[in-house]
Amino acid sequence: MNVTALRTLHQTSPFVPFTICLADGRKLFVRHNEFLSIAPSGRVAVLHHDDDTFTMIDVNLVVTVDTGVVTAGMPQSS
């Protein structure tokens, strides 16, 4: 997936939650667009979690992004 597609999902209005799937198998749930920021270069993204931790993401390692129905309480990988 390229950064343009990720930015499009991130900026969609109204926002639709999505899950970022990484090459190492981790799945990162983006609850709201305010929890994700993408560097101007497009190489790195930062996902903030509810517990004030965050995950730095190498955008080149994003394999897919899943949208659709989200189950309540879906865990976030860090």
Summary of the structure (lengths in Angstrom):
residues: 78
radius of gyration: 11.4
end to end distance: 20.2
largest distance: 33.1
contacts: 173
relative contact order: 0.28
helix: 19%
strand: 36%
